[in-house]
């Protein structure tokens, strides 16, 4: 067993016979000693050193799952009939409340794709799962409404969610997950087991409550679960294929990167330590701890602009050659443990590179790539787009986001973890010379422009990075053109 002076790093391990010794204590100063062992709730004893023959009893938690269990809401109930997690869990609850996980059961953008409507739900606007497969529920709820889907993974209609299930990935659900099922051959979820199908819940019977957490010394109906601090905890909802085509792949992308060897987990970046010494209010069971030991519930991602901007670095260089300007742009994925962008295949990044003369007029592009036609307002401009592009097998439409139908991957040039992309561009120099400004802009877009506009998503681009250099171009003293004579009438 792990034996610890509660809230400290003073930790030891019990021998096979259960005996242990803790040192470094102050005589006469009362402390709480906690103990934990897998499949057991945390036990404890309060002692004043020096002390001997201390007995800590560990009680196993019930490993059955109660399908009749009624979930607790995350939100405080004004009537206080059911307090809700947010009544005590400060600052964790306000952090979670702002996350994408908290909105997965009500997100209007999700429902516009699920039902085939715009975000108001009043107009039919393809694509939409329910348009393609009317009368079925699909497997969306296995990740977006896991509490409802655990007992009915393929028949839970997202439109019929009620009560706590509209809270999406809510507090108690995550803290009832006691295990995930992964294929030992790949270390990833099985191909036909999305979301909750790859999870094991421990919903208690009667008053024998149990919560799993990331601390081994919490003494209120809790057991420590090291899995909560591992990327494998995230795998069931972030690794799944449809019709044999890999769609959500952020777990595999991390798995194949250098991040596992560096000990960097998903939670390291997306749930970094906060600044508060409490995960629960003092007086409600909260004890002061080193904030480094407390993972935040910020769930950093697309909703956090600064977080997004930290993932990719842009290097812009330009030089003057004979009558041309040569530009190099290097994008490097410096902070994402997976490809950028990742998961939902509508997400993409657009790089634009522009050179303008002294009057602010764009210079003629002589060479280099241009943004593809699906790039919205940036289509045709010097630059590139980074995306996993799908093609609908039946209709041939590309790019497609209707991956619930059979699709194939047309191209995938997303930037892997710690990887780079370099592109080169040439522009004609202005004949009059003068200053030339070269600008590189990298923006992130949640979905292809045509879908965004049709669905009426309120989702502005995120300007990931912007770089600019200025060059001084000498004027040309003369331009000589050959005279061509012909006998054409």
C-alpha positions as CSV (number, residue, x, y, z in Angstrom):
1,X,0.0,0.0,0.0
2,X,1.0,3.6,-0.5
3,X,1.2,5.3,2.9
4,X,1.4,9.1,3.0
5,X,1.3,12.0,5.4
6,X,-1.9,13.6,4.0
7,X,-1.3,16.6,1.6
8,X,2.5,16.2,1.7
9,X,5.1,14.4,-0.4
10,X,6.1,12.4,2.7
11,X,5.3,9.0,1.2
12,X,6.4,5.4,1.8
13,X,5.2,1.9,0.9
14,X,4.0,-0.8,3.2
15,X,5.8,-4.2,3.3
16,X,3.9,-7.3,2.3
17,X,2.8,-7.8,5.9
18,X,1.4,-4.3,6.0
19,X,4.0,-2.8,8.2
20,X,5.4,0.7,7.4
21,X,7.5,3.4,8.9
22,X,7.2,7.1,8.2
23,X,9.9,9.5,9.3
24,X,10.5,13.3,9.1
25,X,7.6,14.1,11.4
26,X,7.5,16.6,14.3
27,X,7.0,15.2,17.7
28,X,3.6,16.1,19.2
29,X,2.2,17.6,16.0
30,X,-0.9,15.6,15.0
31,X,-1.0,14.4,11.4
32,X,-3.3,12.3,9.3
33,X,-1.7,9.2,7.7
34,X,-3.5,7.9,4.6
35,X,-3.1,4.5,2.8
36,X,-4.2,3.3,-0.6
37,X,-4.1,0.1,-2.5
38,X,-5.6,-0.8,-5.9
39,X,-9.3,-1.7,-5.7
40,X,-9.6,-0.3,-2.2
41,X,-10.9,3.0,-0.8
42,X,-8.4,5.2,0.9
43,X,-8.0,4.5,4.6
44,X,-6.6,6.8,7.3
45,X,-5.6,7.3,10.9
46,X,-4.9,10.5,12.9
47,X,-1.8,10.3,15.1
48,X,0.6,12.4,17.1
49,X,4.2,11.3,16.6
50,X,6.0,9.5,18.0
51,X,3.5,6.6,17.6
52,X,3.7,2.9,17.1
53,X,1.3,0.1,16.2
54,X,-0.9,2.4,14.1
55,X,-3.5,0.4,12.3
56,X,-5.1,1.7,9.0
57,X,-7.9,-0.5,7.6
58,X,-8.5,-0.5,3.9
59,X,-11.9,-1.5,2.6
60,X,-12.4,-2.8,-0.9
61,X,-15.0,-0.9,-3.0
62,X,-17.8,-2.6,-4.7
63,X,-16.8,-3.8,-8.2
64,X,-20.3,-4.2,-9.4
65,X,-22.0,-1.6,-11.5
66,X,-25.5,-0.5,-10.5
67,X,-27.5,0.2,-13.7
68,X,-30.3,1.8,-11.7
69,X,-28.0,4.4,-10.2
70,X,-29.2,8.0,-10.5
71,X,-26.5,10.4,-11.6
72,X,-25.8,13.5,-9.5
73,X,-25.9,16.8,-11.3
74,X,-22.8,19.0,-11.6
75,X,-24.7,22.2,-11.1
76,X,-25.8,23.4,-7.6
77,X,-29.5,23.0,-7.1
78,X,-31.0,26.3,-5.7
79,X,-33.4,24.3,-3.7
80,X,-30.5,22.2,-2.2
81,X,-32.5,19.0,-2.7
82,X,-29.4,17.7,-4.5
83,X,-26.4,19.8,-3.9
84,X,-24.5,19.1,-7.1
85,X,-20.8,18.8,-7.5
86,X,-20.5,22.6,-8.0
87,X,-21.7,23.2,-4.5
88,X,-18.3,22.3,-3.1
89,X,-15.9,21.7,-5.9
90,X,-14.3,25.1,-6.3
91,X,-12.4,26.0,-8.5
92,X,-12.8,22.7,-10.5
93,X,-16.5,23.3,-11.2
94,X,-16.3,26.8,-12.7
95,X,-13.3,25.6,-14.8
96,X,-15.2,22.6,-16.2
97,X,-18.3,24.7,-16.7
98,X,-16.5,26.7,-19.5
99,X,-15.2,23.6,-21.3
100,X,-16.2,21.9,-24.5
101,X,-16.9,18.7,-22.5
102,X,-19.5,20.5,-20.4
103,X,-21.3,21.6,-23.6
104,X,-21.1,18.3,-25.5
105,X,-24.8,17.6,-24.8
106,X,-26.1,21.0,-25.9
107,X,-23.5,22.3,-28.5
108,X,-25.6,23.8,-31.3
109,X,-22.8,23.2,-33.8
110,X,-22.8,19.5,-33.0
111,X,-26.6,19.3,-33.3
112,X,-26.5,21.1,-36.7
113,X,-24.4,18.2,-38.0
114,X,-26.3,15.5,-36.1
115,X,-29.7,16.7,-37.3
116,X,-28.8,18.3,-40.6
117,X,-29.9,21.8,-39.8
118,X,-28.5,25.2,-39.1
119,X,-27.6,26.2,-35.6
120,X,-31.1,27.5,-34.9
121,X,-32.5,24.1,-35.8
122,X,-35.2,25.7,-38.0
123,X,-33.8,25.0,-41.5
124,X,-32.8,21.7,-43.1
125,X,-29.2,22.2,-44.2
126,X,-27.1,19.1,-45.2
127,X,-24.9,17.4,-44.2
128,X,-26.6,15.7,-41.2
129,X,-26.5,12.2,-39.7
130,X,-30.2,12.1,-39.2
131,X,-30.8,13.1,-42.8
132,X,-28.7,10.2,-44.0
133,X,-29.9,7.6,-41.4
134,X,-33.4,8.7,-40.4
135,X,-34.9,6.6,-37.6
136,X,-31.6,5.7,-36.0
137,X,-29.7,7.3,-33.2
138,X,-26.1,6.5,-34.2
139,X,-23.2,6.2,-31.8
140,X,-22.6,10.0,-31.3
141,X,-23.9,9.7,-27.7
142,X,-21.1,7.3,-26.7
143,X,-18.9,10.3,-26.4
144,X,-21.2,13.4,-26.4
145,X,-23.6,12.0,-23.8
146,X,-21.8,9.2,-22.1
147,X,-24.0,9.0,-19.0
148,X,-27.0,8.3,-21.1
149,X,-25.2,6.1,-23.6
150,X,-23.4,3.8,-21.2
151,X,-26.4,1.4,-21.0
152,X,-27.7,2.1,-24.5
153,X,-24.7,3.1,-26.7
154,X,-26.3,2.7,-30.1
155,X,-29.9,3.7,-29.4
156,X,-29.4,6.9,-27.4
157,X,-30.9,9.8,-29.4
158,X,-29.0,13.0,-28.7
159,X,-32.3,14.9,-29.2
160,X,-34.0,13.3,-26.2
161,X,-31.4,14.0,-23.5
162,X,-32.8,15.2,-20.2
163,X,-31.6,16.3,-16.8
164,X,-27.9,15.6,-16.0
165,X,-27.2,14.1,-19.5
166,X,-27.6,17.5,-21.0
167,X,-24.5,18.4,-19.1
168,X,-22.5,16.4,-21.6
169,X,-19.3,14.8,-20.1
170,X,-20.3,15.7,-16.6
171,X,-18.3,15.6,-13.3
172,X,-19.6,12.4,-11.8
173,X,-19.4,10.4,-15.0
174,X,-15.6,10.9,-15.4
175,X,-15.1,10.2,-11.7
176,X,-17.0,6.9,-11.9
177,X,-14.9,5.5,-14.8
178,X,-12.7,2.9,-13.1
179,X,-11.0,1.3,-16.2
180,X,-10.8,1.5,-20.0
181,X,-10.6,-1.4,-22.4
182,X,-7.7,-1.3,-24.8
183,X,-6.5,-3.8,-27.4
184,X,-3.2,-5.2,-26.0
185,X,-1.9,-5.6,-29.5
186,X,-2.2,-1.9,-30.3
187,X,-2.6,-0.2,-27.0
188,X,-5.7,1.6,-28.6
189,X,-9.4,1.0,-28.3
190,X,-10.9,-1.8,-30.3
191,X,-12.2,-0.6,-33.7
192,X,-15.9,-1.3,-32.9
193,X,-15.9,0.1,-29.4
194,X,-16.4,3.9,-29.4
195,X,-16.5,6.0,-26.3
196,X,-18.3,4.4,-23.4
197,X,-18.2,1.0,-25.0
198,X,-14.5,1.0,-24.1
199,X,-15.1,2.2,-20.5
200,X,-15.9,0.4,-17.2
201,X,-18.1,2.2,-14.8
202,X,-18.5,1.6,-11.0
203,X,-21.9,3.0,-10.1
204,X,-22.6,2.1,-6.5
205,X,-25.4,0.5,-4.7
206,X,-27.1,2.1,-1.7
207,X,-24.8,4.4,0.4
208,X,-21.6,2.7,-0.7
209,X,-20.5,5.7,-2.7
210,X,-17.3,5.7,-4.7
211,X,-15.4,8.4,-6.7
212,X,-12.1,7.9,-8.5
213,X,-9.6,10.7,-8.4
214,X,-6.0,11.6,-9.1
215,X,-5.0,11.9,-5.4
216,X,-4.1,9.0,-3.2
217,X,-4.9,10.7,0.1
218,X,-8.5,12.0,-0.1
219,X,-10.5,10.4,2.7
220,X,-14.1,10.9,1.5
221,X,-15.5,7.9,-0.4
222,X,-12.6,8.0,-2.8
223,X,-10.1,5.7,-4.4
224,X,-7.0,6.8,-6.2
225,X,-7.0,5.9,-10.0
226,X,-3.6,6.4,-11.6
227,X,-5.3,6.0,-15.0
228,X,-6.9,9.5,-14.6
229,X,-3.5,11.0,-15.1
230,X,-2.7,8.9,-18.2
231,X,-3.6,9.5,-21.8
232,X,-5.2,6.1,-22.0
233,X,-8.1,7.7,-20.0
234,X,-8.8,9.9,-23.0
235,X,-8.4,7.2,-25.7
236,X,-12.0,5.8,-25.9
237,X,-13.4,9.2,-27.2
238,X,-10.3,10.3,-29.2
239,X,-9.5,7.3,-31.3
240,X,-12.2,5.9,-33.6
241,X,-12.8,4.9,-37.2
242,X,-15.9,5.0,-39.3
243,X,-16.4,2.4,-42.0
244,X,-12.7,1.5,-41.6
245,X,-11.5,5.1,-42.2
246,X,-9.7,6.6,-39.2
247,X,-11.4,9.8,-38.3
248,X,-10.6,10.7,-34.6
249,X,-6.9,9.9,-34.2
250,X,-5.4,12.2,-31.6
251,X,-4.6,9.3,-29.3
252,X,-2.7,7.3,-31.9
253,X,-1.0,10.4,-33.1
254,X,0.4,11.0,-29.6
255,X,1.1,7.3,-29.2
256,X,3.4,7.4,-32.3
257,X,5.1,10.7,-31.3
258,X,8.0,11.3,-28.9
259,X,5.6,12.5,-26.2
260,X,5.1,9.1,-24.4
261,X,8.9,8.7,-24.1
262,X,9.1,12.2,-22.6
263,X,6.3,11.3,-20.0
264,X,4.0,14.0,-21.4
265,X,0.4,13.0,-21.2
266,X,-2.8,14.5,-22.6
267,X,-3.6,15.9,-19.2
268,X,-0.2,17.6,-19.0
269,X,-1.2,20.2,-21.5
270,X,-5.0,20.1,-21.4
271,X,-5.4,20.0,-17.6
272,X,-2.3,21.9,-16.3
273,X,-2.0,22.6,-12.6
274,X,-3.8,25.7,-11.5
275,X,-2.9,28.3,-8.9
276,X,-5.4,27.4,-6.2
277,X,-4.3,25.2,-3.3
278,X,-7.8,23.7,-3.1
279,X,-9.8,21.4,-5.4
280,X,-12.7,21.5,-2.9
281,X,-13.8,24.3,-0.6
282,X,-12.3,24.4,2.9
283,X,-15.0,23.2,5.3
284,X,-16.4,20.9,2.6
285,X,-13.5,18.5,2.8
286,X,-10.9,20.7,1.0
287,X,-7.4,20.7,2.4
288,X,-4.6,23.0,1.3
289,X,-2.1,21.3,-1.1
290,X,0.7,22.3,-3.3
291,X,-1.1,23.5,-6.5
292,X,1.4,21.5,-8.6
293,X,-0.4,18.3,-7.4
294,X,-3.8,19.5,-8.5
295,X,-4.8,19.2,-12.1
296,X,-7.0,21.9,-13.3
297,X,-10.3,21.2,-15.1
298,X,-9.6,23.9,-17.8
299,X,-9.8,21.3,-20.6
300,X,-7.7,23.7,-22.8
301,X,-8.4,23.4,-26.5
302,X,-10.1,25.2,-29.4
303,X,-12.0,27.5,-27.1
304,X,-8.8,29.0,-25.7
305,X,-7.1,31.3,-28.2
306,X,-3.8,31.6,-26.3
307,X,-3.6,27.9,-26.0
308,X,-4.1,27.4,-29.7
309,X,-1.6,30.1,-30.6
310,X,1.1,28.3,-28.4
311,X,1.0,25.1,-30.5
312,X,2.5,26.3,-33.8
313,X,5.6,28.4,-34.4
314,X,6.1,30.3,-37.7
315,X,9.4,31.3,-39.2
316,X,9.4,33.7,-42.1
317,X,12.4,34.6,-44.2
318,X,12.7,36.6,-47.4
319,X,15.5,37.6,-49.8
320,X,15.8,39.6,-53.0
321,X,17.0,37.8,-56.1
322,X,17.1,39.0,-59.7
323,X,13.7,40.7,-60.2
324,X,12.1,38.4,-57.7
325,X,11.6,38.0,-54.0
326,X,12.0,34.5,-52.6
327,X,10.1,33.7,-49.4
328,X,10.4,30.7,-47.1
329,X,7.8,29.9,-44.4
330,X,8.4,27.1,-41.9
331,X,5.6,26.0,-39.6
332,X,6.5,23.8,-36.6
333,X,4.2,22.0,-34.3
334,X,6.0,22.9,-31.1
335,X,3.5,22.1,-28.4
336,X,0.7,19.7,-29.5
337,X,1.3,16.1,-28.7
338,X,-0.7,15.1,-31.8
339,X,-1.2,16.4,-35.4
340,X,-2.4,20.0,-35.9
341,X,-5.2,20.2,-36.5
342,X,-6.6,17.0,-35.1
343,X,-9.8,14.9,-34.6
344,X,-12.9,16.4,-36.3
345,X,-11.9,16.4,-40.0
346,X,-13.6,19.7,-40.8
347,X,-10.9,21.5,-38.8
348,X,-8.0,23.0,-40.8
349,X,-5.4,25.7,-40.8
350,X,-4.8,28.1,-43.7
351,X,-1.4,29.8,-44.3
352,X,-1.4,32.9,-46.5
353,X,1.7,34.6,-47.7
354,X,1.4,38.1,-49.2
355,X,4.0,40.6,-50.6
356,X,2.9,44.2,-51.0
357,X,4.7,47.2,-52.5
358,X,5.0,50.7,-51.1
359,X,1.4,51.6,-52.2
360,X,0.0,48.5,-50.4
361,X,-0.7,46.7,-53.7
362,X,0.0,43.0,-53.8
363,X,2.9,41.8,-55.9
364,X,2.5,39.2,-58.6
365,X,3.1,35.6,-57.4
366,X,5.6,33.9,-59.7
367,X,5.9,30.6,-57.9
368,X,4.8,28.5,-55.0
369,X,1.5,26.9,-53.8
370,X,-1.9,28.6,-53.4
371,X,-4.7,28.0,-51.0
372,X,-7.1,25.4,-52.4
373,X,-10.6,26.3,-53.7
374,X,-12.2,25.2,-50.5
375,X,-10.2,27.8,-48.5
376,X,-13.1,30.2,-48.4
377,X,-12.1,33.9,-48.5
378,X,-8.4,32.8,-48.8
379,X,-8.9,30.5,-51.8
380,X,-6.4,31.2,-54.6
381,X,-4.1,33.3,-52.4
382,X,-0.4,32.4,-52.1
383,X,-0.2,29.8,-49.3
384,X,-1.3,26.4,-48.2
385,X,-4.1,24.7,-46.2
386,X,-3.5,21.9,-43.7
387,X,-6.2,19.3,-43.3
388,X,-7.3,15.7,-43.5
389,X,-9.5,15.9,-46.6
390,X,-12.2,13.3,-47.0
391,X,-14.2,12.2,-50.0
392,X,-17.7,10.9,-49.8
393,X,-17.6,7.5,-51.6
394,X,-21.1,7.6,-52.9
395,X,-21.5,11.2,-54.0
396,X,-17.8,12.0,-54.7
397,X,-18.1,15.2,-52.7
398,X,-14.8,16.5,-51.3
399,X,-13.9,17.8,-48.8
400,X,-16.6,16.1,-46.8
401,X,-17.4,16.2,-43.1
402,X,-20.1,13.5,-43.2
403,X,-17.8,10.8,-42.0
404,X,-20.8,8.9,-40.6
405,X,-21.1,7.7,-44.2
406,X,-18.4,5.9,-46.0
407,X,-15.5,8.3,-46.8
408,X,-12.0,7.9,-48.0
409,X,-9.0,10.0,-47.2
410,X,-8.0,12.1,-50.2
411,X,-5.0,13.8,-48.6
412,X,-3.6,14.5,-45.2
413,X,-0.9,17.1,-44.8
414,X,-1.5,18.0,-41.1
415,X,1.7,18.7,-39.1
416,X,2.6,15.9,-36.7
417,X,3.9,16.4,-33.1
418,X,7.3,18.2,-33.3
419,X,7.1,18.1,-37.1
420,X,7.6,20.9,-39.5
421,X,6.4,22.0,-42.9
422,X,8.3,24.3,-45.2
423,X,6.9,26.1,-48.3
424,X,8.6,28.4,-50.8
425,X,7.1,31.4,-52.7
426,X,8.4,33.8,-55.3
427,X,7.0,37.3,-56.1
428,X,7.9,39.8,-58.8
429,X,9.7,42.9,-57.5
430,X,8.1,46.2,-58.2
431,X,9.7,48.1,-61.1
432,X,9.8,51.3,-59.1
433,X,11.6,49.6,-56.2
434,X,11.0,50.8,-52.7
435,X,9.9,49.0,-49.5
436,X,8.2,45.6,-49.8
437,X,6.4,44.0,-46.9
438,X,6.0,40.2,-46.8
439,X,3.3,38.9,-44.4
440,X,2.6,35.4,-43.4
441,X,-0.7,34.6,-41.5
442,X,-1.7,31.3,-40.1
443,X,-5.4,30.9,-39.1
444,X,-7.4,28.0,-37.7
445,X,-10.9,27.3,-38.9
446,X,-13.3,24.9,-37.2
447,X,-15.0,23.7,-40.4
448,X,-14.8,24.4,-44.2
449,X,-16.2,27.8,-45.1
450,X,-19.1,26.4,-47.1
451,X,-20.3,24.4,-44.2
452,X,-19.7,27.2,-41.7
453,X,-21.8,29.6,-43.7
454,X,-24.6,27.1,-44.5
455,X,-24.9,26.0,-40.9
456,X,-24.6,29.6,-39.7
457,X,-21.9,28.7,-37.1
458,X,-20.7,31.6,-35.0
459,X,-17.1,30.5,-35.1
460,X,-14.6,33.1,-36.2
461,X,-11.2,32.1,-37.4
462,X,-8.4,32.0,-34.8
463,X,-5.4,33.9,-35.9
464,X,-2.7,31.4,-34.8
465,X,0.4,33.4,-35.8
466,X,1.4,36.4,-37.9
467,X,4.9,37.2,-39.1
468,X,6.1,40.1,-41.2
469,X,9.4,41.2,-42.8
470,X,10.2,44.4,-44.8
471,X,12.7,44.5,-47.6
472,X,14.2,47.4,-49.5
473,X,14.0,46.9,-53.3
474,X,16.2,49.0,-55.7
475,X,14.4,50.5,-58.7
476,X,15.1,49.2,-62.2
477,X,17.0,51.8,-64.4
478,X,15.5,50.6,-67.6
479,X,13.4,47.9,-69.1
480,X,14.3,46.7,-72.6
481,X,11.8,44.7,-74.7
482,X,12.7,43.0,-78.0
483,X,11.0,44.2,-81.1
484,X,9.2,41.4,-83.0
485,X,8.2,41.9,-86.6
486,X,5.7,39.6,-88.3
487,X,4.0,39.4,-91.6
488,X,0.6,38.7,-90.1
489,X,-2.1,40.8,-91.8
